């Protein structure tokens, strides 16, 4: 496996990976998967030997970079690809002036994954597109 995680100007491949994981596999309604934030988001694409296998996006609001739409196709799960996507997102955010924290809405079964990467859960469980989530954050100023 030769994995590359890059910021991309054209998110078409990101959308394809997201569609496969969220709509096809997790049964998220297609009209909820894409939203108006995609137009201004920073998009990250993970490839394995040039084949798109993972994606994430970053939306900046105030002093917070919200990492979202993190997904990895089935064949690439358990390879460290998801962690590589998050580390790249965090590196981008740390380089942005004025950003003091990263936040994300984690699916409940992924809380441990994000905790290992330094995130802390806060707030109540909430439902997003039929899947229970919890907010998590990682502060850069501590």
DRENDO-1510 file (C-alpha; in Angstrom, 1 decimal, always signed):
<recs>
REC; n; res; u; v; w
REC; 1; UNK; +0.0; +0.0; +0.0 .
REC; 2; UNK; +1.4; +3.3; -1.1 .
REC; 3; UNK; -0.7; +6.0; +0.6 .
REC; 4; UNK; -0.7; +9.7; -0.2 .
REC; 5; UNK; -2.9; +12.3; +1.5 .
REC; 6; UNK; -3.1; +15.6; -0.3 .
REC; 7; UNK; -5.2; +18.8; -0.3 .
REC; 8; UNK; -7.1; +18.9; -3.6 .
REC; 9; UNK; -8.6; +21.8; -5.5 .
REC; 10; UNK; -11.1; +19.6; -7.3 .
REC; 11; UNK; -13.1; +17.5; -4.8 .
REC; 12; UNK; -14.7; +15.2; -7.3 .
REC; 13; UNK; -12.8; +12.2; -6.2 .
REC; 14; UNK; -13.5; +13.1; -2.5 .
REC; 15; UNK; -17.2; +13.2; -3.3 .
REC; 16; UNK; -17.0; +9.7; -4.9 .
REC; 17; UNK; -15.4; +8.2; -1.8 .
REC; 18; UNK; -17.9; +9.9; +0.4 .
REC; 19; UNK; -20.8; +8.7; -1.7 .
REC; 20; UNK; -19.5; +5.1; -1.5 .
REC; 21; UNK; -19.0; +5.2; +2.3 .
REC; 22; UNK; -21.8; +7.4; +3.6 .
REC; 23; UNK; -24.6; +6.9; +1.1 .
REC; 24; UNK; -24.1; +3.3; -0.2 .
REC; 25; UNK; -22.6; +1.7; +2.9 .
REC; 26; UNK; -24.0; +3.7; +5.9 .
REC; 27; UNK; -27.3; +4.6; +4.2 .
REC; 28; UNK; -27.0; +8.4; +4.8 .
REC; 29; UNK; -29.6; +10.1; +2.6 .
REC; 30; UNK; -27.9; +11.4; -0.5 .
REC; 31; UNK; -29.4; +14.9; +0.0 .
REC; 32; UNK; -27.7; +15.1; +3.4 .
REC; 33; UNK; -24.2; +14.0; +2.3 .
REC; 34; UNK; -23.3; +17.1; +0.3 .
REC; 35; UNK; -24.0; +20.6; +1.6 .
REC; 36; UNK; -23.3; +24.2; +1.0 .
REC; 37; UNK; -20.1; +24.0; +3.2 .
REC; 38; UNK; -18.4; +21.9; +0.5 .
REC; 39; UNK; -18.0; +25.0; -1.7 .
REC; 40; UNK; -15.6; +26.7; +0.8 .
REC; 41; UNK; -14.2; +23.7; +2.5 .
REC; 42; UNK; -10.6; +22.5; +2.3 .
REC; 43; UNK; -10.8; +19.0; +0.8 .
REC; 44; UNK; -8.3; +16.2; +1.5 .
REC; 45; UNK; -8.0; +13.0; -0.6 .
REC; 46; UNK; -6.2; +9.9; +0.3 .
REC; 47; UNK; -5.0; +7.6; -2.5 .
REC; 48; UNK; -3.4; +4.2; -2.6 .
REC; 49; UNK; -1.2; +3.9; -5.7 .
REC; 50; UNK; -3.3; +6.7; -7.3 .
REC; 51; UNK; -6.7; +5.1; -6.4 .
REC; 52; UNK; -8.9; +7.3; -4.2 .
REC; 53; UNK; -9.6; +5.4; -1.0 .
REC; 54; UNK; -10.3; +8.1; +1.7 .
REC; 55; UNK; -11.5; +11.7; +2.1 .
REC; 56; UNK; -12.0; +14.4; +4.7 .
REC; 57; UNK; -12.9; +18.1; +4.7 .
REC; 58; UNK; -12.1; +21.1; +6.9 .
REC; 59; UNK; -14.4; +24.0; +7.4 .
REC; 60; UNK; -13.0; +27.0; +9.2 .
REC; 61; UNK; -15.2; +29.1; +11.4 .
REC; 62; UNK; -13.6; +31.7; +13.7 .
REC; 63; UNK; -10.8; +30.1; +15.7 .
REC; 64; UNK; -12.0; +26.6; +15.0 .
REC; 65; UNK; -11.2; +24.2; +12.1 .
REC; 66; UNK; -14.0; +21.6; +11.9 .
REC; 67; UNK; -12.9; +18.3; +10.4 .
REC; 68; UNK; -15.7; +16.4; +8.8 .
REC; 69; UNK; -16.8; +13.9; +6.2 .
REC; 70; UNK; -13.9; +11.7; +7.2 .
REC; 71; UNK; -14.2; +8.3; +5.4 .
REC; 72; UNK; -12.2; +5.4; +4.2 .
REC; 73; UNK; -13.3; +2.8; +1.7 .
REC; 74; UNK; -13.7; -0.7; +3.1 .
REC; 75; UNK; -10.6; -2.1; +1.4 .
REC; 76; UNK; -8.3; +0.5; +3.0 .
REC; 77; UNK; -9.7; +0.3; +6.6 .
REC; 78; UNK; -7.3; -0.8; +9.4 .
REC; 79; UNK; -4.3; +0.5; +7.4 .
REC; 80; UNK; -3.7; +3.7; +9.3 .
REC; 81; UNK; -5.2; +5.7; +6.4 .
REC; 82; UNK; -7.9; +7.4; +8.6 .
REC; 83; UNK; -5.2; +8.5; +11.1 .
REC; 84; UNK; -3.1; +9.9; +8.2 .
REC; 85; UNK; -6.1; +11.9; +7.0 .
REC; 86; UNK; -6.6; +13.4; +10.5 .
REC; 87; UNK; -2.9; +14.1; +11.0 .
REC; 88; UNK; -2.8; +16.0; +7.7 .
REC; 89; UNK; -6.0; +18.0; +8.6 .
REC; 90; UNK; -4.4; +18.9; +11.9 .
REC; 91; UNK; -1.1; +19.9; +10.3 .
REC; 92; UNK; -3.1; +22.2; +7.9 .
REC; 93; UNK; -5.0; +23.7; +10.8 .
REC; 94; UNK; -1.9; +24.3; +13.0 .
REC; 95; UNK; -0.4; +26.3; +10.1 .
REC; 96; UNK; -3.4; +28.6; +9.9 .
REC; 97; UNK; -3.1; +31.9; +11.8 .
REC; 98; UNK; -5.7; +32.3; +14.5 .
REC; 99; UNK; -6.8; +28.7; +14.7 .
REC; 100; UNK; -6.7; +27.4; +18.3 .
REC; 101; UNK; -8.7; +24.2; +18.0 .
REC; 102; UNK; -9.9; +21.4; +15.8 .
REC; 103; UNK; -13.4; +20.0; +16.3 .
REC; 104; UNK; -15.4; +17.2; +14.8 .
REC; 105; UNK; -18.6; +15.2; +15.2 .
REC; 106; UNK; -17.5; +11.6; +15.7 .
REC; 107; UNK; -19.7; +8.6; +15.1 .
REC; 108; UNK; -20.0; +6.9; +18.5 .
REC; 109; UNK; -18.1; +3.8; +17.3 .
REC; 110; UNK; -15.2; +6.0; +16.3 .
REC; 111; UNK; -14.7; +7.8; +19.6 .
REC; 112; UNK; -11.7; +5.6; +20.6 .
REC; 113; UNK; -10.0; +6.2; +17.2 .
REC; 114; UNK; -10.1; +10.0; +17.7 .
REC; 115; UNK; -9.1; +9.8; +21.4 .
REC; 116; UNK; -5.9; +8.0; +20.3 .
REC; 117; UNK; -5.2; +11.0; +18.0 .
REC; 118; UNK; -5.6; +13.4; +21.0 .
REC; 119; UNK; -9.2; +14.5; +20.7 .
REC; 120; UNK; -11.5; +14.8; +23.8 .
REC; 121; UNK; -15.2; +14.2; +23.7 .
REC; 122; UNK; -17.7; +16.8; +25.0 .
REC; 123; UNK; -21.4; +17.4; +25.1 .
REC; 124; UNK; -24.3; +15.1; +24.7 .
REC; 125; UNK; -24.8; +12.4; +22.1 .
REC; 126; UNK; -26.7; +13.7; +19.0 .
REC; 127; UNK; -28.1; +12.1; +15.9 .
REC; 128; UNK; -26.8; +13.1; +12.5 .
REC; 129; UNK; -28.3; +11.5; +9.5 .
REC; 130; UNK; -29.6; +8.6; +11.6 .
REC; 131; UNK; -26.2; +7.9; +13.2 .
REC; 132; UNK; -25.3; +8.8; +16.9 .
REC; 133; UNK; -22.4; +11.2; +17.2 .
REC; 134; UNK; -20.6; +13.1; +19.9 .
REC; 135; UNK; -18.6; +16.3; +19.5 .
REC; 136; UNK; -14.8; +16.1; +20.1 .
REC; 137; UNK; -12.0; +18.7; +20.1 .
REC; 138; UNK; -8.3; +19.0; +20.2 .
REC; 139; UNK; -6.9; +22.3; +21.4 .
REC; 140; UNK; -3.7; +23.7; +19.9 .
REC; 141; UNK; -3.1; +26.3; +22.6 .
REC; 142; UNK; -2.5; +23.9; +25.5 .
</recs>
